[in-house]
């Protein structure tokens, strides 16, 4: 039996669910198709055993405030950024770096005085500029990028006008510093503010988080601002609650009249003469729709679900050239709760040189022997974000090396927290190949494509196709691989719906 919907959304990640909720709110007949048995994509909290529940890939996070308001997500238990039960968040999570002697240092103006009076005095100005830069970038992400250098209409031009106004209102100094910061290295950016190596390195760690870049790489000034925007500062928010975001979104989709089907894997997007008219599921079920929006990454959507035979040759070449290059592994520990690791976001980043060397290993297809680690805790669980662990290993494979990553992560962390060893019960590792096979992230890239200078703004996912459209009529993209995506915000899903109008 063939069914018909106004819109099919491929993938129930946070961007797919945002798009579905907006469309369902408009009264559209919406169907979300999710390959896994649970919704959430990479923004999910899962159980890996009794009393062992963790944010699998993304640590906590939050949607943009306008999305929470538009979709009435507070009625489904999700509060705006920086609030709890509708009240201002008076105790934000700390961002902590580990000193050489093993002691923790919280990055705030008061604590930094232990290291440098000068850096402590400069920290408030740095935080002020980063907040302003993040606000400008947020405006850019709210703008549907026109298909430069193609001609664009008044609607696209209006979005750029709003961005220009935001830049102008920022003031000449902040505007110029924002534009300067985008192509800079993270190292160059932090050296304009701080003298202490440990302070500079800790901030640089945020710049490279989730990206296959070192802090000396061009464009890590941009990724620092991007991650600052999504986190709302240096530290993660809502740790252990990533699944609450996508659960609230799924409930909103259903409340607005949308439908979500799990264990429904799309095998092919139906295309006839450059026009999309529906999908075929694994098993052969055909579902027709006026429009299809894919929350999967661009490479998977276009090269596997559509296929090169139904796309223009030059477009296929550009899509094949999208840089994925995932290099993140996750090691989750179940403990008895006596691990001794402080609450907040804890980073092991002794120096900028240390971070750059950790990145160097991935250039040669090797796992970093001295990795950059970012650690968060939630109840009795400890989650370790491990960089760098390249998806494509040169001289081995992940069936062999997964144990090595777990051993390296745990052994390194135990050097700083001696109580961790005795508190451990079991662990669960998620390799870059698991990112792909379980969570659908091509090449293990959590951002659906690297956040790089040649893959951002009007060049994301590829030059000339930054407005969510594709060469296939009625087929759109809304995942993290398009403009506004990368991390947890929902901007890409929201903007895709705007592009449909």
C-alpha positions as CSV (number, residue, x, y, z in Angstrom):
1,X,0.0,0.0,0.0
2,X,1.4,3.4,-1.0
3,X,0.7,6.3,1.4
4,X,1.1,10.1,0.8
5,X,2.3,12.9,3.0
6,X,2.9,16.6,2.5
7,X,6.5,16.2,3.8
8,X,8.8,13.3,4.7
9,X,11.7,14.0,7.1
10,X,14.5,11.5,6.9
11,X,16.1,11.1,10.3
12,X,14.9,12.0,13.8
13,X,17.9,13.8,14.9
14,X,17.4,17.2,16.6
15,X,17.4,19.1,13.3
16,X,15.0,16.7,11.6
17,X,12.6,16.9,14.6
18,X,12.9,20.8,14.6
19,X,11.9,20.9,11.0
20,X,9.1,18.4,11.5
21,X,7.7,20.3,14.5
22,X,7.6,23.6,12.6
23,X,5.9,22.0,9.6
24,X,3.4,20.1,11.7
25,X,2.6,23.3,13.5
26,X,1.7,24.8,10.1
27,X,-0.8,22.1,9.6
28,X,1.2,20.0,7.2
29,X,0.9,16.2,7.1
30,X,4.4,15.3,8.3
31,X,6.1,11.9,8.6
32,X,9.5,11.5,10.3
33,X,11.4,8.3,9.4
34,X,14.1,7.1,11.8
35,X,16.4,4.2,11.1
36,X,17.1,3.4,14.8
37,X,14.6,2.2,17.4
38,X,14.9,5.5,19.3
39,X,14.7,9.1,18.2
40,X,17.5,11.7,18.8
41,X,20.2,10.8,16.3
42,X,23.5,11.9,17.9
43,X,21.6,14.0,20.5
44,X,20.5,11.1,22.7
45,X,20.9,9.8,26.2
46,X,21.2,6.0,26.2
47,X,21.5,3.2,28.8
48,X,24.4,0.8,28.4
49,X,23.5,-1.2,31.5
50,X,21.8,-1.0,34.8
51,X,22.4,2.5,36.4
52,X,24.6,3.4,33.4
53,X,22.9,6.1,31.4
54,X,25.0,8.7,29.4
55,X,24.8,11.3,26.6
56,X,26.2,9.0,23.9
57,X,27.8,11.6,21.5
58,X,26.9,15.2,22.2
59,X,27.3,16.3,25.8
60,X,24.1,18.0,26.9
61,X,23.4,21.1,24.8
62,X,20.5,23.4,24.2
63,X,18.3,24.6,21.3
64,X,18.2,28.3,20.3
65,X,15.7,30.2,22.5
66,X,13.5,31.2,19.6
67,X,13.0,27.5,18.6
68,X,12.0,26.6,22.2
69,X,9.5,29.5,22.2
70,X,8.1,28.9,18.7
71,X,7.6,25.2,19.3
72,X,6.3,25.6,22.9
73,X,8.9,23.2,24.1
74,X,8.6,24.5,27.7
75,X,5.3,22.6,27.8
76,X,7.2,19.5,27.0
77,X,9.7,20.1,29.8
78,X,12.4,22.0,27.9
79,X,13.4,25.4,29.2
80,X,15.2,28.2,27.4
81,X,19.0,28.4,27.5
82,X,20.4,29.4,30.8
83,X,17.3,28.7,32.8
84,X,15.9,26.1,35.1
85,X,12.2,25.8,35.7
86,X,11.8,29.2,34.1
87,X,14.2,30.9,36.6
88,X,17.6,32.3,35.7
89,X,20.5,29.9,36.0
90,X,22.5,31.3,39.0
91,X,25.0,28.5,39.0
92,X,26.4,27.9,35.5
93,X,28.7,24.8,35.1
94,X,32.4,25.5,35.6
95,X,35.1,25.1,32.9
96,X,38.1,23.5,34.5
97,X,41.6,22.8,33.2
98,X,44.1,20.4,34.9
99,X,47.4,21.9,36.0
100,X,50.7,20.0,35.8
101,X,50.5,19.1,39.5
102,X,47.1,17.5,39.0
103,X,45.1,20.3,40.6
104,X,42.0,21.8,38.9
105,X,41.8,25.4,37.8
106,X,38.4,27.0,37.0
107,X,38.6,29.5,34.2
108,X,37.0,32.6,35.7
109,X,38.5,36.0,36.6
110,X,38.9,35.2,40.3
111,X,40.5,31.8,39.9
112,X,42.8,32.8,37.1
113,X,44.6,35.1,39.6
114,X,46.3,32.0,40.9
115,X,48.2,31.9,37.6
116,X,48.3,35.4,36.3
117,X,46.9,38.7,37.6
118,X,47.2,40.1,34.1
119,X,45.2,37.3,32.5
120,X,42.6,37.5,35.3
121,X,42.1,41.2,34.4
122,X,41.8,40.5,30.7
123,X,39.4,37.5,31.1
124,X,36.2,39.6,31.4
125,X,37.0,41.6,28.2
126,X,37.7,38.3,26.4
127,X,34.4,36.8,27.5
128,X,32.6,40.0,26.5
129,X,34.0,39.9,23.0
130,X,33.3,36.2,22.6
131,X,29.7,36.8,23.7
132,X,29.4,39.6,21.1
133,X,31.1,37.5,18.4
134,X,28.8,34.6,19.1
135,X,25.7,36.9,18.8
136,X,26.9,38.0,15.4
137,X,27.4,34.4,14.3
138,X,24.0,33.5,15.7
139,X,22.5,36.2,13.4
140,X,24.4,34.7,10.5
141,X,23.1,31.3,11.3
142,X,19.5,32.7,11.4
143,X,20.1,33.9,7.8
144,X,19.5,31.6,4.9
145,X,22.7,31.9,2.9
146,X,22.0,32.8,-0.8
147,X,23.5,30.6,-3.5
148,X,26.6,32.8,-4.2
149,X,27.7,33.5,-6.8
150,X,24.3,32.8,-8.3
151,X,21.7,35.6,-8.5
152,X,19.5,35.8,-5.5
153,X,16.2,37.6,-4.8
154,X,14.9,40.1,-2.3
155,X,14.2,37.4,0.3
156,X,17.8,36.2,0.5
157,X,19.1,39.7,0.3
158,X,17.0,40.8,3.3
159,X,18.7,38.1,5.4
160,X,22.1,39.5,4.5
161,X,20.8,43.0,5.3
162,X,19.9,41.9,8.8
163,X,23.4,40.4,9.2
164,X,25.0,43.6,8.0
165,X,22.9,45.6,10.5
166,X,24.0,43.3,13.3
167,X,27.6,43.9,12.3
168,X,27.1,47.6,12.2
169,X,25.4,47.7,15.6
170,X,28.3,45.7,17.1
171,X,30.4,48.8,16.8
172,X,33.4,49.4,14.6
173,X,35.9,47.7,17.0
174,X,34.0,44.5,17.6
175,X,32.9,44.3,14.0
176,X,36.5,44.4,12.8
177,X,37.7,42.0,15.5
178,X,34.9,39.5,14.6
179,X,35.9,39.6,10.9
180,X,39.6,39.2,11.8
181,X,38.9,36.3,14.2
182,X,37.2,34.1,11.7
183,X,40.3,33.1,9.6
184,X,42.7,33.4,12.6
185,X,44.2,30.4,14.4
186,X,42.9,29.9,17.9
187,X,46.4,30.3,19.1
188,X,46.7,33.8,17.5
189,X,43.3,34.8,18.9
190,X,44.0,33.8,22.5
191,X,47.5,35.3,22.4
192,X,45.9,38.7,21.9
193,X,44.4,38.4,25.4
194,X,46.4,36.1,27.6
195,X,50.0,35.3,28.5
196,X,49.6,32.0,30.5
197,X,50.1,28.9,28.5
198,X,47.6,26.8,30.5
199,X,44.9,29.5,30.0
200,X,45.5,29.8,26.3
201,X,45.6,26.0,25.8
202,X,42.3,25.4,27.7
203,X,40.5,27.9,25.5
204,X,42.1,26.5,22.4
205,X,40.8,23.1,23.3
206,X,37.2,24.4,22.9
207,X,38.2,25.7,19.4
208,X,39.2,22.2,18.2
209,X,36.5,20.3,20.0
210,X,34.8,17.9,17.5
211,X,37.0,19.2,14.6
212,X,39.9,17.5,12.9
213,X,42.1,20.6,13.3
214,X,44.9,21.7,15.6
215,X,44.9,25.1,17.4
216,X,47.5,26.3,15.0
217,X,45.2,25.7,12.0
218,X,43.6,28.6,10.1
219,X,40.0,29.0,10.8
220,X,40.0,27.7,14.4
221,X,39.2,31.3,15.5
222,X,35.8,30.6,13.8
223,X,35.4,27.2,15.4
224,X,36.1,28.8,18.8
225,X,33.3,31.3,18.3
226,X,31.0,28.5,16.9
227,X,31.5,26.3,19.9
228,X,31.2,29.2,22.3
229,X,27.8,30.1,20.7
230,X,26.5,26.5,21.0
231,X,27.7,26.0,24.5
232,X,26.9,29.5,25.7
233,X,30.5,29.9,26.9
234,X,33.3,27.6,27.6
235,X,31.5,24.9,29.5
236,X,28.8,22.4,28.4
237,X,25.3,23.0,29.7
238,X,22.6,20.4,30.6
239,X,25.2,17.6,31.0
240,X,23.5,14.2,31.0
241,X,20.3,15.6,29.5
242,X,20.9,15.5,25.7
243,X,18.0,13.1,25.3
244,X,15.6,15.5,27.0
245,X,16.1,17.9,24.0
246,X,15.0,15.3,21.4
247,X,12.3,13.8,23.6
248,X,10.7,17.2,24.0
249,X,11.0,17.8,20.2
250,X,9.4,14.4,19.4
251,X,6.6,15.1,21.8
252,X,6.1,18.5,20.1
253,X,5.9,16.9,16.7
254,X,3.2,14.5,17.9
255,X,1.3,17.3,19.7
256,X,1.2,19.3,16.5
257,X,-0.2,16.3,14.6
258,X,3.0,14.9,13.0
259,X,3.9,11.2,12.9
260,X,7.2,9.6,13.8
261,X,8.1,6.1,12.7
262,X,11.2,4.4,14.2
263,X,13.0,1.3,12.8
264,X,12.0,2.7,9.4
265,X,15.2,3.0,7.3
266,X,15.1,4.9,4.1
267,X,16.9,2.9,1.4
268,X,16.3,5.2,-1.6
269,X,14.9,8.7,-2.3
270,X,12.6,8.4,-5.4
271,X,13.7,10.7,-8.2
272,X,12.0,11.1,-11.6
273,X,13.4,13.6,-14.1
274,X,15.2,15.6,-11.4
275,X,12.0,15.7,-9.2
276,X,11.7,14.0,-5.8
277,X,8.3,12.3,-5.2
278,X,8.9,10.2,-2.1
279,X,11.1,7.4,-0.6
280,X,11.4,3.7,-0.5
281,X,12.1,2.0,2.8
282,X,14.3,-1.0,3.4
283,X,11.9,-3.8,2.8
284,X,10.3,-2.2,-0.2
285,X,7.6,0.0,1.3
286,X,6.9,3.1,-0.9
287,X,5.9,6.4,0.7
288,X,5.0,9.4,-1.5
289,X,5.4,13.0,-0.5
290,X,5.2,16.5,-2.0
291,X,8.5,17.3,-0.4
292,X,11.3,15.3,1.2
293,X,13.7,16.9,3.7
294,X,16.8,14.9,4.7
295,X,18.4,15.4,8.2
296,X,21.1,12.9,7.2
297,X,24.5,14.2,6.2
298,X,24.8,15.6,2.6
299,X,27.1,12.8,1.4
300,X,24.8,10.0,2.6
301,X,21.7,11.8,1.3
302,X,23.0,12.7,-2.1
303,X,25.4,9.9,-3.0
304,X,23.7,6.9,-1.4
305,X,20.0,7.7,-1.0
306,X,19.7,9.6,-4.3
307,X,22.7,8.3,-6.3
308,X,25.2,9.9,-8.6
309,X,23.2,8.8,-11.7
310,X,20.4,11.3,-10.8
311,X,22.6,14.3,-10.1
312,X,24.6,16.7,-12.3
313,X,28.3,15.4,-12.7
314,X,29.8,18.6,-11.3
315,X,27.5,18.6,-8.3
316,X,28.5,15.0,-7.7
317,X,32.2,15.9,-7.7
318,X,31.6,18.7,-5.2
319,X,29.6,16.4,-2.9
320,X,32.3,13.8,-3.0
321,X,34.8,16.5,-2.0
322,X,33.0,17.4,1.2
323,X,35.6,16.9,4.0
324,X,34.3,14.7,6.7
325,X,37.3,13.3,8.6
326,X,35.9,12.3,11.9
327,X,38.5,11.9,14.7
328,X,36.5,11.6,17.9
329,X,35.9,8.6,20.2
330,X,33.9,8.5,23.4
331,X,34.7,6.4,26.4
332,X,31.9,6.2,29.0
333,X,32.7,4.9,32.5
334,X,30.2,3.5,35.0
335,X,31.5,4.1,38.5
336,X,30.4,3.8,42.1
337,X,30.2,7.6,42.2
338,X,33.5,8.0,44.2
339,X,35.6,9.0,41.1
340,X,36.8,12.3,42.5
341,X,36.2,14.2,39.3
342,X,34.6,17.7,39.8
343,X,31.3,18.6,38.2
344,X,31.5,20.8,35.1
345,X,33.6,20.5,31.9
346,X,37.2,19.3,32.7
347,X,39.9,19.5,30.0
348,X,43.3,18.0,29.7
349,X,45.1,20.6,27.6
350,X,48.5,21.4,29.2
351,X,49.8,23.5,26.3
352,X,49.0,24.6,22.7
353,X,51.9,22.5,21.6
354,X,50.4,19.5,23.3
355,X,47.1,19.9,21.5
356,X,48.8,20.4,18.1
357,X,50.9,17.2,18.6
358,X,47.7,15.3,19.5
359,X,46.3,16.5,16.2
360,X,49.4,15.6,14.3
361,X,48.8,11.9,14.9
362,X,45.6,11.9,12.9
363,X,47.4,13.2,9.9
364,X,49.2,9.9,9.7
365,X,46.1,7.8,10.5
366,X,47.3,7.1,14.0
367,X,45.6,7.4,17.5
368,X,47.1,10.1,19.7
369,X,49.2,8.6,22.4
370,X,48.9,11.8,24.4
371,X,45.3,12.8,23.6
372,X,43.3,15.9,24.3
373,X,40.6,14.8,26.7
374,X,37.4,16.6,27.8
375,X,35.6,15.0,30.7
376,X,32.1,15.5,32.1
377,X,30.2,13.7,34.8
378,X,26.6,13.0,35.5
379,X,25.7,11.1,38.6
380,X,27.8,8.0,38.8
381,X,28.9,8.1,35.1
382,X,32.1,9.7,33.7
383,X,32.2,10.6,30.0
384,X,35.5,11.1,28.2
385,X,35.7,12.9,24.8
386,X,38.9,11.6,23.1
387,X,40.8,13.4,20.4
388,X,42.4,12.5,18.2
389,X,41.2,9.1,17.0
390,X,40.9,9.1,13.2
391,X,38.1,7.2,11.4
392,X,40.5,5.9,8.8
393,X,43.4,4.1,10.6
394,X,46.4,3.6,8.4
395,X,48.0,0.4,9.9
396,X,45.1,-1.1,11.9
397,X,41.3,-1.2,12.3
398,X,38.9,-0.2,14.9
399,X,38.1,-3.8,15.9
400,X,41.6,-4.0,17.2
401,X,42.1,-0.4,18.4
402,X,38.9,0.3,20.4
403,X,40.5,-1.3,23.5
404,X,43.6,0.9,23.0
405,X,41.5,4.1,23.1
406,X,39.7,3.0,26.2
407,X,43.0,2.1,27.9
408,X,44.7,5.4,26.9
409,X,41.7,7.5,28.0
410,X,41.3,5.8,31.4
411,X,45.0,5.5,32.1
412,X,45.6,9.2,31.3
413,X,42.7,10.3,33.4
414,X,43.8,8.2,36.4
415,X,47.1,10.1,36.5
416,X,45.1,13.1,37.6
417,X,42.3,11.4,39.6
418,X,43.7,8.5,41.6
419,X,40.3,7.6,43.0
420,X,39.0,6.8,39.6
421,X,40.6,3.4,39.4
422,X,38.9,2.0,42.5
423,X,35.5,3.5,41.5
424,X,35.3,1.9,38.1
425,X,32.7,-0.8,37.4
426,X,32.6,-1.0,33.6
427,X,33.0,1.1,30.5
428,X,31.5,1.5,27.0
429,X,33.5,2.9,24.1
430,X,32.1,4.5,20.9
431,X,34.6,4.5,18.1
432,X,34.5,6.8,15.0
433,X,33.3,3.7,13.0
434,X,30.5,3.4,15.6
435,X,29.6,7.0,14.9
436,X,29.0,6.0,11.3
437,X,27.5,2.5,11.7
438,X,25.2,3.2,14.7
439,X,24.5,6.9,14.5
440,X,24.7,7.4,10.7
441,X,27.5,9.9,10.7
442,X,29.6,9.4,7.5
443,X,33.3,8.9,8.3
444,X,32.4,9.5,12.0
445,X,32.1,13.2,11.6
446,X,29.8,14.6,14.3
447,X,29.2,17.8,12.4
448,X,28.2,16.1,9.1
449,X,31.2,17.8,7.5
450,X,34.1,19.6,8.9
451,X,33.6,23.2,10.1
452,X,36.4,24.8,8.0
453,X,36.9,28.0,6.1
454,X,36.0,26.4,2.8
455,X,32.9,24.7,4.3
456,X,31.1,27.4,6.2
457,X,28.5,30.2,5.5
458,X,27.7,30.2,1.7
459,X,30.1,27.3,1.1
460,X,28.3,24.8,3.3
461,X,27.6,22.1,2.3
462,X,29.2,23.0,-1.0
463,X,29.6,26.3,-2.9
464,X,26.5,27.5,-4.7
465,X,24.1,25.3,-2.7
466,X,23.9,26.9,0.7
467,X,20.1,27.5,0.8
468,X,19.0,24.0,1.8
469,X,18.0,23.2,-1.8
470,X,19.5,20.5,-4.1
471,X,19.5,20.0,-7.9
472,X,16.5,17.7,-7.3
473,X,13.2,19.6,-7.1
474,X,11.3,19.1,-3.8
475,X,14.4,17.6,-2.0
476,X,15.9,19.7,0.7
477,X,18.7,19.3,3.4
478,X,18.3,20.2,7.0
479,X,21.0,18.4,8.9
480,X,24.2,19.6,10.6
481,X,26.0,19.5,7.3
482,X,24.2,22.6,6.0
483,X,24.6,26.3,7.0
484,X,23.8,26.9,10.7
485,X,24.6,23.3,11.6
486,X,27.3,21.7,13.7
487,X,26.7,20.9,17.3
488,X,23.3,21.3,19.0
489,X,21.2,24.4,18.2
490,X,18.4,23.4,15.8
491,X,19.2,26.4,13.5
492,X,19.6,24.2,10.4
493,X,16.2,22.5,10.9
494,X,14.5,25.8,11.5
495,X,16.0,27.5,8.5
496,X,15.2,24.6,6.1
497,X,11.5,25.2,6.8
498,X,11.9,28.9,6.0
499,X,13.5,27.8,2.7
500,X,10.4,25.9,1.7
501,X,8.2,29.0,1.7
